Amino acid sequence: MRDTLLGGLTSGEFLTRHWHKSPLRVQQAIPGFLGLLTPAEIKRLATHPTVQARLILRQGKRWVLRHGPFRPIDFKTLPDKNWTVLVQELNHWVPEGEALLREFDFLPHARLDDLMVSYAVPGGGVGPHFDSYDVFLLQGFGTRRWEISETEDLELLPDSDLKLLRRFSPQAQWDLEAGDMLYLPPHCAHDGVALSECFTYSIGFRAPTYQEWVEAFLDFLRDRLQVEGRYADPDLNLSVHPGEIPPALIAQVDRMLRQQVRWTHPQVAECVGRYLSEPKPHLFFEPAEESLTLEAFGLRCLQKDLHLDPRSRLLFSGKFFYFNGDRFELCRKGSTQMRCLADTRKLSAGAMDAELTKVLYDAWQAGWVKFF
């Protein structure tokens, strides 16, 4: 990690003082950083059919949200001010976006979401709002004014797709220029308005709700629970009210559920690993176009580095690896190399044992890893 990224703080000091606690403004977090795109390039990306893009226009006190993909003509008819276009998952489309995320490797990959970019003309923004997750806002070229408020009044305007705050009273104001960065913890109210044509790069982090965790775990258990037996009531009493559910029936189901629906810590760890490594539903991988045998693939690995596809998620916990939702374990040597791939998202050219070669060969065929 470069010394300037956190304003002279070590990563440990940042985590202790600011992470999930308080905002941090850093001037020249990445000196000389002007961004990764031009206005023409982000407009072109926003027209791609598989890119998640949004266009937000401010018309007086009214906000208009449009979803992509857009047509080139959509941008030609826009006014000179008060609009912004946002593109999600820039790290999937621009190699430099993946490299930018590596600047934040002092944080777990399991928490990382994606790199979003917003391009705005003067007056453009998304309105006063808050996020339920941690975010770093890195300024590209141009200037954006940020107003923030650490308030507990987070009531939203009714019937707003943008989830804008009903009330917003800023407590601090900063103008961010190219290379400056603002860190905001969850629920910190903020409003960013472009003072000039500008780009802002947002590094966001995942924060699933407890409801999402519960639903994911119930889905996990449903696929793995095997419960024997069938309901029976040999001691059934005469029914006075046929429409009433017998209390004994409810009690029997209650006992069965309490006895049978149980789980262990390893099962929870597996669910978490699979859930956090699962690519988002709209993402698809292109299988390798080149035809290689397993032996030829092994020889290629001796000559070229392997990189994770930007859409791939590889995590590990204990002896298990979680690769795009799949779980497996490896022998000691293969495990060491696979951990390196998970940590750095690349594996330098070199020898691999047969077990790891087969795992990565299957991943290469599926488009999960690529040669560089």
N, C-alpha and C positions, 0 to 999 in steps of 0.2 A: 504493500500500500504506500502510495506517495505521501510525503510529509505534509503536503498542503491540503489534502483532501478533507481533513477534519479540522482545519484551522490550527494546526500545531498540536492538537490532542492526539494521544495514542488511541488505538481502537478500544483498548480497555477503559481509558478515561471517558471516551465518548459513550460507551455502553453504560458506565456507571452514572454519568451526569445527565445524559440526554435521552438515550434510547427509551422510548415508551414513556418519557417523562416531560421533557421541555424542548422547545424549538432551538435550533442553532443556525445562525447565519454565518456563512464562510465566504469571505471575499477571496477570489482567485483560488477556488478549490482545485481547479484544473487550469493553470495558467495557459493562456493562449487558445483555450478551447472555443471554437467558433461553431461547433455543431457537426452533424453528420450528413445533413441534407440541404438542398436548395429549395426555394419555394416551388420551382417546377417539378422537382423530384417528389416532394410530398404530395403534390396534386396528382401526379402520375400514379403514385402508390395508392392513393385513395380511390382510384378508378378500377383497381384490380379486383376481380370478383371474389377472391378469398381473403382479402384484407379487411379487418374490422376497422371501419372509419366512421367518424361522426363530424357533422358540421353544425356549429352553433352560432346563431345570429342574435344580436340584441337589437330590438326595435323599441326604443323608449324604455319602458319598464317591463316590456314583454320579451320573453326568450323563446326562440324557435329552435327545436332540435330536429335534425335530419340524419338519417342513417345511410351509409354507403351500401354497395359501391356507387360512386358518382360517375357522371359523364363529364368530359372536358368542358362542355358548354355550361355546366352548372357553376363552374368557377368564373367563367367569363361574364356572367350576369350578376355577380355579387357587387355590393357597394365598395367604396374605398376604405371604409372603417367598420368597426363593431362586429367582426366575425372571426371565428377561429375554426380550424380543421384539426382533428385529432386522429392519430393512427396508433392502434394498439400493437404490441408485440413487434416493435421495430427490430428487435434482436433476431427475429426470424427471417428478416428480409435484407438486412444490411450487416455484413460481417463486422463492421466497426461497432455496431450496436452490441453484439456479443462481447466484443473486447471491452466496451465501456462497462458492461455489467461485472466484468472480472475485477474492476477497481473496488468492488464492494464484497470481495471474497472473505472479508473478516466477519461476514454474517453467513449463517447456514444457507446453503442452496435450497434446503427444504422450505425456507420461509420466503424465498424470492418468487415474485410473480412474473413481471415482465418489464420491458422498457417501452414507455409510451412517449410519443412526441406530439407536441402541439405547435402549430404555426398560426400566428395571429397578426392581423393588421392593426393599426392604432385603434384602441378602444375595445379590441377583442378580448374575450375571456369566457369563463363558464359561469360566472356569478358567485356570490358568497355561499360557501358550502363547507362540509367537513368530510373527511375520509375515515373509515373504520380501521385503517391500517397505517403503518409507518410509510413515509414517502420522502425521497430526496428529490428536490426540484433543481435541476442543473440548467443554468441559462446558456443558450447558444448565442448567436449574434443578435443584436438588438437589446432593448431594455424593457423589462416588465416590472411593474410596481406591485408589490405584495403587501397586503394588509392582513394582519392576523389578530386573533382574539382567543385567549384561553378562557372560555366561558362555558358554563354549564347549560346555558340557554341554547339548545340545539333543536328547537321546534322548527319543522319544515313548512314551507308553503304548501297548501293543499293542491292536489291535482297538478303537480309539476313533475315532468319526466326527469328533470335535472336534479331533483331533490335539493332545492335551494333553501337557504335559511330564511325564516320569516323575519327575523331581526338580526342585524349584524352591526356591532359597534367596535371598530378596530381599536386595539390597544397598542399596536406597533406598526410601523410602515417602513419598508425598505425598497429601494430600487436596485434590482439585480441586473448586472451587465454580463457580457460574455465571460464565462469561466466562473462566475459566482454560483453559489449553491445555498439552498435553504432546506434544512431538515425539519419535518413536522411530525410529531407523534400522533397517534390516533385521536380523533375527536377534537383536534385543534382547528377551530374555524378559520378559514382563510379565503381571500379573494385576490386573484391575480389579473391585472389589466395591462395590456400591452401599451406602452408609451410610444413605441415605434414598431415597425415591422420586426417580428422577432420569433425565435424558436425557444421552447422550453422542453427539456428531456426529463421525464418523470420515472424514477426507479421505485417501483411499488413492491410491497411485500404482502404475502398471503396471510389472512387472518380469518380462517373459517369460523362461522358461528358454532356454538354448541349444538344447535339444531342440525347443522350440516354434518357435524361429527357423529351425532346420534344416528341420523339417517344412513350415513355411510357404513357405520358399524352394524346396524340392523340388516342392511343389504349383505354385508360380509357374512354375518351369522346365518342368514337365510340360505346361503349357498353351501354352508358347511354343517349345519345341524341335522342330525339324523335321530329322530325321536321314535322309539318303538311304542307299540300299544295303541289302543283305540278306546274311545269313551264307552263306558258300560255302567248300568245302574240296576244290578240284580235286586237291590233292596228298595226299588222305587215305591213310594207311597201313593195312595189314592189321591188323584188330583181333584181339589175342590174348585180351583179356577184354572181351566185348561189353557187360558191365555197367559198365565203367569209363568215366567221362567223359574223353574225350581231352584231354590237357594242351594240345594245340594249339588246341582249341576254346576253352578258358578263356583262353589267351593272346590269341587273336584278339578275343574280347569285351573283354578288358582294354585292348587297344590302341585299340579303337574308342571305348570310354568315355572314355579319357584324351584322345583327339583331338577327340571331338565334344561332350562335356559340359563346356562352358566358359561363363563368364559375365563380365560387365563391371561396373564400379562403377555406371554408370547403371542397370543391371538390378537390382542390389542396392538402390539408392535407391528404385527403383519398387516393389520388393517390400515394403520397409519402409514406404513411404508408404501403399500399399494396405492392408497388414496393420494398421497402427496406426489408420487411419481407418475400418476396417470395423466397423460396429456389431455388438454381441454377437448371437449367433444367435437369442436369444429376443425380440429387439426388432423391432417392426414399426411402419411409418409409416402414418398414415391420409391418403389423397390428399385434396387440397383439395375441399371440398364446393361452394364457389362456382365458377361458371363464368365465366372471364375469357378474352378473346382476348389474344394477345401484345401488341397495341397497348394494350388496356385495362390490362393488367398494368404496362406501362411508365408509363402515366399515374398509376397507383396508387403506383408507386415515387417519383414526384415529390411525393406528398402524405404518405406514411406510411413509417416506419422498417421495415426488414426485420430479423428476428431469426432466428438458427438455432433450429430445434426443439431442445429439451434433449437429445434422443437423437442428434442429428447430430454428426458429427465432421468438421471441416474443418481440414486441415493443408496446409502448402506446403513445398517444398524446391526451391531454385533457381527455375527458370521454371515448374515444374509444381505444380499444386494436386491434392490428394487429398480428395475429398468422398464420405464414406460408401463408400469402397472404389473409387470411380471416379477416373480421372486425366484431366486436361486442362490446357491452357495458354491464356493470354489475351494480348491486346495490352497495351501498356504502361499505358494509362489503366485498362482493366478490371482489370489485374493489381494495381494500387495499391488499388483499391476492394475487390477480393477479399481481399487481405492484411488490410485493415482488418476485414473480416467475420470472417476467421479469428482475428485477434488479440483482437477485442473481442466477437465473437459477435453483432454487430449492424452494420447499415449504415444510416446516416442517410438520410432522404429526400433525393432529389436526382436529377440527370440521370445516365444511364448510356448507354454506347454500345450498339449493336445486339447485339454479340457477348455482352457481359456480361448484357444484358437477357434474351437467349435462354437462357443457362445458368441464370440465377436463375428464369426462368419455368418451366423444366423441373423445377427443384428445388422450386419452390412447388407445382406440380401433384402432385409426389410426396409432399408433406408434409414436406420437409426444411427449409424456411424458412417463416416466417409473418409476417404484418403485425401491427404494434402501433401 
